[in-house]
């Protein structure tokens, strides 16, 4: 995956300590949520096409499938 196609997402939690189990977000997206803060130690890189409004939802079917392209091979 090319670096420009990647984005860093984080787990986050609310002030009351509740953290969504299957939801990750970019710092900008998390900042839009009232009373939520990123868990910085959970950073991971994902393809930007997997995001919806700055959030990644794990175990949710997606139409996007990343396929690495090989260079120099012909069909």
N, C-alpha and C positions, 0 to 999 in steps of 0.2 A: 504494500500500500504506500503510495506516495505521501510525503509529509504534508503537502497542501490539501490532501484529501482527509487528513486526520484531524480530530478534535479531542480535547481532553475533557472527560466527564468525571463527576464525583458523586458519591453517595451523599446524602444530606439528612439532616434531622431538624425537627422542630424544637422550639424552646422547651417544650414539655418532655423532650427526650425520645419522642416517637420518630422512627426513621422508616420511610417506605422501603420495603424489601426488594422490589424489582424495578426501582426507578432511579436513574442517574441523571445528572444535569450539568450543563456548563455553568461556569461561575456566573455569567450574565443571567442565565435562566433562573438559577437558584436565588439570585439577588432580587428577582421580581416577586418572590413568594414572601408573604409576611411571616416574620418570626422563624425563618429557616436559615440554616448555616451549612456550608459544605463541610464534609469530613475530609480534610486535605490529604490524609494518609491513604485514601481510597482511589486516588487518581488512576485513570486508565485511558488509553487512546482507542478510539473507535472511528470507523468511517463516518464522515459527516452526513451521508445519505441515510444513515440509520436513525437520525434525530428527528423528533417532531417538536417544533417550537422550542428547541434547545434541550429536549429531554430524550433519554434513551429508556425504552421500556423493555426489560428483559423478558424472555419467554412469551413474547407477543409476536404472532406471525407477521412477517414483513415481506413485501413484494421484492425488496432489494436483495440480490445475492451477489456478493463480490467474487469475481472470477479473475485470477491473475492472468495477465496477457503475457505470452512468451514472445520474445523478439527473435526474428530470423527463421522461424519455423513456418513452413507452408503446409496447407491442408492437402 
